[in-house]
């Protein structure tokens, strides 16, 4: 392995250039509350993509996009048969979300490539800074990385199960042909691995006063559509004890679901954040109530146990109120384990920079979760002040952003075979 020239000691990213990029990107889709709205495939998202492509070209890197709209900047090495180390995150956001979520990972990846390009380091791998399409799920959760991993089939975008016509139209406006999306699959044999820098979106690092989180695993999650069916009637004249109130059954389920998870599954998470009631008038007994249930757990086995128990409660709540209940399994993302070797690379990088670090689990989903069964994957967390995320008040100290970007840079070098100590 070639050693890096001694004329570039203390190799670090350009923090001012990174901050300039961050401030410029934050203006795209900026909201009055101080957040951003860059919903996937929206005009704001497309503007952010164009801005990112311009930055890639300015840096003299190769611009690459695929059939799912994933957009990359590539630093090619001299070996045409070399594999690629993938680094990135996403540029899209939730409605009125934070400025840091996703964006920091993409911008830091680009900055690492620029830094290495400028010192003319000869690496044995290609480096690719990637922004995945629709990570936040405006249309389909983690759509871009799923397509990248070969999980999206042509039939998934037809109207057989749901009306995907608006999604296909949004893809088309972005220049993406839904029929070609499966062609975005990348051969895992051409990849070395995947690294992602991300704000923690929780308060563990902030509370502990620790600089860097080395993610050991990502929580598994499952979503069900549950429909309670009853009978409509006049709210004033129907006997209270003879009603088949679908919303009452749904409300009972939500309360009992929370109680179950708190009592029996310490690390489990249960949430219902969306209930649709029919016919939806204040003076009519609800005949239908549809809700989306999400449950999460760090253990795949216990996640399965939670699902079984919660669906059993749904049946019990329906029976207690004279209702029928149906449920449809929408999505399951298995719990993921990060690559041990990459975790050690992250820790060595943090040590070489004099930064404190701790191992931790991610309780939110990320692209690394989708890619980890295919290629070695790892994540670097940096503190989120008060753990606020998906909100305009999301905030990370800039010094922590710079620390994370430098750990990412040193981890890249470590994966490529160089010891971070060489840059101390």
Residue pairs with C-beta under 8 A, 6 or more apart in sequence:
1 124
1 417
1 418
2 122
2 124
3 418
3 422
4 11
4 121
4 413
4 418
4 422
4 423
8 119
8 121
9 423
10 423
10 424
11 115
11 119
11 409
11 413
11 423
12 115
12 406
12 409
13 108
13 111
13 112
13 115
13 402
13 405
13 406
13 409
14 111
14 114
14 115
15 398
15 402
15 405
17 111
17 114
18 107
18 108
18 111
18 401
18 402
18 405
19 398
19 401
21 55
21 107
21 110
21 111
22 99
22 103
22 104
22 107
22 401
24 51
25 48
25 51
25 52
25 91
25 103
25 107
26 36
26 99
26 103
28 36
28 38
28 44
28 47
28 48
28 51
29 36
29 37
29 38
29 42
29 44
29 45
29 47
29 48
29 93
30 36
31 37
31 96
31 392
33 96
33 392
34 99
34 392
34 393
35 93
35 96
35 97
35 98
35 99
35 391
35 392
35 393
35 394
36 44
36 93
36 96
36 97
36 98
36 99
37 44
37 93
37 95
37 96
37 97
38 44
38 45
38 48
38 91
38 92
38 93
39 45
39 92
39 93
39 94
39 95
39 136
39 138
40 92
40 133
40 134
40 135
40 136
40 137
40 138
40 139
40 143
40 170
41 69
41 133
41 134
41 138
41 139
41 170
41 171
41 173
41 174
42 138
45 91
45 92
46 173
46 174
48 91
48 92
49 69
49 71
49 91
49 131
49 174
52 71
52 73
52 91
52 106
52 110
52 131
53 63
53 71
55 73
55 110
56 62
56 63
56 72
56 73
56 110
56 129
57 63
59 73
59 110
59 113
59 114
59 117
60 117
61 73
61 74
61 75
61 113
61 114
61 117
61 129
62 73
62 74
62 75
62 76
63 71
63 72
63 73
63 74
64 71
64 72
64 73
64 74
64 128
65 71
65 72
66 147
66 148
66 183
66 184
66 186
67 147
67 176
67 177
67 180
67 181
67 182
67 183
67 184
68 133
68 143
68 144
68 147
68 148
68 152
68 176
68 181
68 184
69 133
69 144
69 171
69 174
69 175
69 176
70 130
70 131
70 132
70 133
70 144
70 145
70 147
70 148
70 184
71 130
71 131
71 133
72 88
72 128
72 129
72 130
72 131
73 110
73 113
73 128
73 129
74 84
74 126
74 127
74 128
74 129
75 113
75 116
75 117
75 123
75 126
75 127
75 128
76 126
77 122
77 123
77 124
77 125
77 126
78 122
79 124
82 124
82 125
82 126
83 125
83 126
83 189
83 190
83 191
83 192
84 125
84 126
84 127
84 128
84 190
84 191
84 192
85 125
85 126
85 127
85 128
85 191
85 192
85 193
85 194
85 195
85 412
85 415
85 416
86 128
86 130
86 191
86 192
86 193
86 194
86 195
86 371
86 375
87 109
87 112
87 113
87 127
87 128
87 129
87 130
87 194
87 195
87 196
87 408
87 412
88 105
88 106
88 109
88 128
88 129
88 130
88 131
88 132
88 194
88 196
88 367
89 102
89 103
89 104
89 105
89 106
89 109
89 131
89 132
89 135
89 196
89 197
89 198
89 366
89 367
90 102
90 105
90 106
90 131
90 132
90 133
90 134
90 135
90 136
90 144
90 367
91 102
91 103
91 106
91 131
92 102
92 133
92 134
92 135
92 136
92 138
93 101
93 102
93 103
93 136
94 101
94 136
94 390
96 391
96 392
97 136
97 389
97 390
97 391
97 392
97 394
98 199
98 388
98 389
98 390
98 391
98 392
98 393
98 394
98 395
99 394
100 199
100 384
100 389
100 394
100 395
100 396
100 401
101 198
101 199
101 201
101 389
101 390
101 394
102 135
102 136
102 198
104 197
104 198
104 199
104 382
104 396
104 401
104 404
105 196
105 197
105 198
106 129
106 130
106 131
108 197
108 401
108 404
108 405
108 408
109 129
109 130
109 195
109 197
109 408
110 129
111 405
112 127
112 129
112 405
112 408
112 409
112 412
113 127
113 129
115 409
116 123
116 127
116 409
116 412
121 413
123 416
124 416
124 417
125 192
125 415
125 416
127 412
132 142
132 143
132 144
132 145
132 148
132 367
133 143
133 144
133 147
133 176
134 140
134 141
134 142
134 143
134 144
135 141
135 142
135 143
135 144
135 145
135 367
137 143
139 167
139 170
140 146
140 152
140 167
141 331
141 365
142 333
142 365
142 367
142 369
142 370
143 152
144 184
144 367
145 367
145 370
145 371
146 152
146 370
147 181
147 182
147 184
147 185
148 184
148 185
148 186
148 370
148 371
149 185
149 186
149 370
149 371
149 373
149 374
150 182
150 185
151 370
152 181
152 182
152 184
153 182
154 178
154 179
154 181
154 182
157 164
157 167
157 168
157 178
157 179
157 181
158 164
159 165
164 178
167 178
168 178
171 177
171 178
171 181
172 178
188 374
188 375
191 374
191 375
192 375
192 376
192 415
193 339
193 342
193 375
193 376
193 377
193 378
193 415
194 367
194 368
194 371
194 372
194 375
194 376
194 377
194 378
195 342
195 377
195 378
195 379
195 380
195 408
195 411
195 412
195 415
196 366
196 367
196 368
196 377
196 378
196 379
196 380
197 379
197 380
197 382
197 404
197 405
197 407
197 408
198 366
198 379
198 380
198 381
198 382
199 381
199 382
199 383
199 384
199 389
199 394
199 396
200 206
200 213
200 360
200 381
200 382
200 383
200 384
200 387
201 364
201 384
201 387
201 389
201 390
202 363
202 364
202 384
202 387
202 389
203 384
203 386
203 387
204 213
204 358
204 360
204 387
205 211
205 212
205 213
205 358
205 360
205 381
205 382
205 383
205 384
206 383
206 384
206 385
206 386
206 387
208 358
209 356
210 356
210 357
210 358
210 383
211 350
211 355
211 356
211 357
211 382
211 383
211 400
211 403
212 346
212 350
212 355
212 356
212 357
212 358
212 380
212 381
212 382
212 403
212 404
212 407
213 357
213 358
213 359
213 360
213 380
213 381
213 382
214 343
214 346
214 347
214 350
214 357
214 358
214 359
214 360
214 378
214 380
214 381
215 338
215 343
215 359
215 360
215 361
215 362
215 368
215 378
215 379
215 380
215 381
216 337
216 338
216 343
216 359
216 360
216 361
217 298
217 335
217 336
217 337
217 338
217 361
217 362
218 335
218 336
218 338
218 361
218 362
218 364
218 365
218 366
218 368
218 369
218 372
218 379
219 269
219 296
219 297
219 298
219 335
219 361
219 362
219 363
219 364
219 365
220 296
220 297
220 298
220 299
220 300
220 303
220 332
220 333
220 334
220 335
220 336
221 294
221 295
221 296
221 303
221 331
221 332
221 333
221 365
222 294
222 295
222 296
222 303
222 307
222 329
222 331
222 332
222 333
223 292
223 293
223 294
223 329
223 330
223 331
223 332
224 292
224 293
224 307
224 311
224 327
224 328
224 329
224 330
225 290
225 291
225 292
225 293
225 327
225 328
225 330
226 250
226 253
226 290
226 291
226 292
226 293
226 314
226 325
226 326
226 327
227 288
227 289
227 290
227 325
227 326
227 327
228 246
228 247
228 249
228 250
228 253
228 288
228 289
228 290
228 314
228 317
228 318
228 321
228 323
228 324
228 325
229 246
229 287
229 288
229 323
229 324
229 325
229 326
230 243
230 244
230 245
230 246
230 249
230 285
230 286
230 287
230 288
230 289
230 321
230 322
230 323
230 324
231 243
231 244
231 285
231 287
232 278
232 279
232 284
232 285
232 286
232 287
233 243
233 284
233 285
234 283
234 284
234 285
235 282
235 283
235 284
235 285
236 283
238 285
243 285
243 321
244 285
244 287
244 321
244 322
244 323
245 285
245 286
245 321
246 277
246 278
246 286
246 287
246 288
246 289
246 321
246 323
247 275
247 277
247 286
247 289
248 286
248 321
249 289
249 317
249 318
249 320
249 321
249 323
249 325
250 275
250 289
250 291
250 317
252 317
252 320
252 321
253 291
253 313
253 314
253 317
254 272
254 291
256 313
256 316
256 317
257 270
257 272
257 293
257 310
257 313
258 270
260 270
260 309
260 310
260 313
261 268
261 269
261 270
261 295
261 306
261 310
264 309
265 297
265 302
265 305
265 306
267 297
267 298
267 299
267 302
268 295
268 296
268 297
268 302
268 303
268 306
269 294
269 295
269 296
269 297
269 363
270 293
270 294
270 295
270 306
270 310
271 293
271 294
271 295
272 291
272 292
272 293
272 294
273 292
273 294
274 291
274 292
275 289
275 290
275 291
276 289
276 290
276 291
277 286
277 288
277 289
278 286
278 287
278 288
278 289
279 286
279 287
280 286
292 330
293 310
295 303
295 306
295 307
295 310
296 303
296 363
297 303
297 306
297 335
298 335
298 361
299 335
300 334
300 335
303 335
311 327
314 325
314 327
315 325
317 323
317 325
318 324
318 325
333 365
333 369
333 370
334 369
336 368
336 369
336 372
336 373
336 377
337 372
338 368
338 372
338 377
338 378
338 379
339 372
339 376
339 377
339 378
341 376
342 376
342 377
342 378
342 411
342 415
343 359
343 378
345 378
345 411
345 414
345 415
346 357
346 378
346 380
346 407
346 411
347 357
348 410
348 414
348 419
348 420
349 406
349 407
349 408
349 409
349 410
349 411
349 414
349 420
350 356
350 357
350 407
351 357
351 420
352 410
352 420
352 421
352 423
352 424
353 403
353 406
353 407
353 410
353 420
355 403
355 407
360 381
362 379
362 381
364 389
366 379
368 377
368 378
368 379
371 377
378 411
380 404
380 407
380 408
380 411
381 404
382 396
382 400
382 401
382 403
382 404
383 396
383 397
383 400
384 394
384 395
384 396
385 395
385 396
385 397
386 395
388 394
388 395
410 420
410 423
411 420
413 420
413 423
414 420
